[in-house]
Amino acid sequence: MNPLKVRLAAMNFIEFAVWGAYLTSLGAYLSNAGLGYGIGWFYAIQGIVSIFMPAIVGIIADRWIPAQKMLSLCHLLAGIFMMGAGFYGYAAGAEVQFGPLFALYTVSVAFFMPTIGLANSVCYNAMERANMDTIKEFPPIRVLGTVGFIVAMLITNFTGFQNNYWQMVFSGALSLLMVVYALTMPNCPVSKSDNNKGLVDALGLRAFTLFKDKSMAIFFIFSMLLGVSLQITNGFANPFISSFAKIAEFADSWGAQNANALISISQISETLCILLIPFFLKRFGIKIVMMMAMIAWFLRFGLFGVGNPGGGVIFLILSMIVYGVAFDFFNVSGSLYVDQKVDGKLRSSAQGLFMLMTNGIGATVGTLSAQAIVDKVVFTQPEGTMQYAQGWSNAWLIFAAYALAVAILFWICFRNPNKDKNITTAEIKDIPSKSDDPAGEVLV
């Protein structure tokens, strides 16, 4: 195997293991610590910081600090504060307070969220310099990120970390490993600005004018609308499945006792679906691939709505399986589409903008809205079967209806820009511009 591909795959493995250590299980710890009312905020803050941090960090990586060094620095700060949150939970014990834990966690995720886009930029840069086809070669590299996520999830599950603060210590330790490894990645050159450039160019903010291109504007808007779905199951799937342990009928079921392991089927599906992306993008284009993702989100939520860890466990398993299409066909394909549509000098900034719309604005609105819905339709029900079964079922079906509505609107509004050429730093000032050059047409 190509040594460069192995190195990039290992980087993705560590990158997503950091996230997998706590992302799907933090809600269980918060519930056990008496902080269940704050689950929405712990997941929403990832979106809030993604509104500005990935864009700012991406600009810095484009203009001043090479992306691999910025990746290392961000993980250093993220790891220190995540371990700090974990050790605070250890020291506080049963007296853990929302404020200190949330503050430490917030600083950590503020520096972690930009690393997802930075890791993509490091990969794309290295592959481009090695004359590799990103559409063909990136998905197999990215799949190791999902493997890392799964491995970290399972370690968290079977060590019992999913129910306590050690999941955060584990995540922080993995971040510190990335601090060193990122510095071994190929150098990512920064863009040197001319002295006569204006303030917008000097700050690298020109990427935000991508919205002048109609097809890109619609794509980013629907990325935001679909981003609403991203963190809902991360925040609430584990508490939902674990809650069945309080119902006698399901108390001894494997799923209710091992929610994180059951959820890991989602990431296993993801590893397989990533490998399908080159075929589907080349065969059907970005519009159909995004539609597949949206329908998959509808099924993801709808199957949760009719499932349970007992006789209805098959519906939960099917929900986990379709998650691979829901996540990969949106996140990974969207990232590749953005990379193909912009000039290399705008790569980090454009990836940061994509993160802002999806994991920033979209995920923030989605998580806080989901918390409000759960509070209304779940926790207002009397404890017992009505709350843990019927209440949760209604919540998931509401989420499913939203995903279906977004899919219908996307099909109506998004057109295939078959002849749009790649957007460069010079042309972005005069967007939209058309050309018969089919560069990047494979994605549209």
Secondary structure as UniProt FT lines:
FT   HELIX           3..20
FT   TURN            21..25
FT   HELIX           26..32
FT   TURN            33..34
FT   HELIX           36..38
FT   HELIX           39..50
FT   TURN            51..52
FT   HELIX           53..63
FT   HELIX           67..92
FT   HELIX           93..95
FT   HELIX           98..129
FT   TURN            130..131
FT   HELIX           134..158
FT   TURN            159..160
FT   HELIX           161..163
FT   HELIX           166..182
FT   TURN            183..184
FT   TURN            195..196
FT   HELIX           199..202
FT   TURN            203..204
FT   HELIX           205..212
FT   HELIX           214..227
FT   TURN            228..231
FT   HELIX           232..243
FT   HELIX           244..246
FT   TURN            248..252
FT   HELIX           254..257
FT   HELIX           259..306
FT   TURN            311..312
FT   HELIX           313..341
FT   HELIX           344..346
FT   HELIX           347..355
FT   HELIX           356..362
FT   HELIX           363..377
FT   TURN            378..380
FT   TURN            383..384
FT   HELIX           386..391
FT   HELIX           392..413
FT   TURN            418..419
FT   TURN            425..426
FT   HELIX           427..430
FT   TURN            439..440
FT   HELIX           441..443
//
